[in-house]
Amino acid sequence: MILELGSGGVLMIGIWGVGGSGKTTLASCLYDDISGKFDGCCFLGDIRAKSSKVGGLVKLQEKILYRVLK
């Protein structure tokens, strides 16, 4: 996998696959590796379960904004 960091703009990476294939583990390792190169960053795992709770999407939005904007 080659990522061209430093080219400017917003970087988004999509990872998809069947359940249990290690997507969250891969995403977490990648996040740990490159997050220090950004002014603001946030890693959220288990989005499906968290978003289905009452107020889940709003809480996720708040968490992202809080972590990115500090």
MODELLER restraints for C-alpha pairs under 7 A, 6 or more apart:
rsr = mdl.restraints
at = mdl.atoms
rsr.add(forms.Gaussian(group=physical.xy_distance, feature=features.Distance(at['CA:15:A'], at['CA:23:A']), mean=6.46, stdev=0.5))
rsr.add(forms.Gaussian(group=physical.xy_distance, feature=features.Distance(at['CA:16:A'], at['CA:23:A']), mean=6.88, stdev=0.5))
rsr.add(forms.Gaussian(group=physical.xy_distance, feature=features.Distance(at['CA:24:A'], at['CA:45:A']), mean=6.66, stdev=0.5))
rsr.add(forms.Gaussian(group=physical.xy_distance, feature=features.Distance(at['CA:35:A'], at['CA:41:A']), mean=6.26, stdev=0.5))
rsr.add(forms.Gaussian(group=physical.xy_distance, feature=features.Distance(at['CA:40:A'], at['CA:68:A']), mean=4.28, stdev=0.5))
rsr.add(forms.Gaussian(group=physical.xy_distance, feature=features.Distance(at['CA:40:A'], at['CA:69:A']), mean=6.38, stdev=0.5))
rsr.add(forms.Gaussian(group=physical.xy_distance, feature=features.Distance(at['CA:41:A'], at['CA:67:A']), mean=6.74, stdev=0.5))
rsr.add(forms.Gaussian(group=physical.xy_distance, feature=features.Distance(at['CA:41:A'], at['CA:68:A']), mean=5.03, stdev=0.5))
rsr.add(forms.Gaussian(group=physical.xy_distance, feature=features.Distance(at['CA:42:A'], at['CA:64:A']), mean=6.01, stdev=0.5))
rsr.add(forms.Gaussian(group=physical.xy_distance, feature=features.Distance(at['CA:42:A'], at['CA:67:A']), mean=5.89, stdev=0.5))
rsr.add(forms.Gaussian(group=physical.xy_distance, feature=features.Distance(at['CA:42:A'], at['CA:68:A']), mean=6.09, stdev=0.5))
rsr.add(forms.Gaussian(group=physical.xy_distance, feature=features.Distance(at['CA:50:A'], at['CA:56:A']), mean=5.64, stdev=0.5))
rsr.add(forms.Gaussian(group=physical.xy_distance, feature=features.Distance(at['CA:51:A'], at['CA:57:A']), mean=4.88, stdev=0.5))
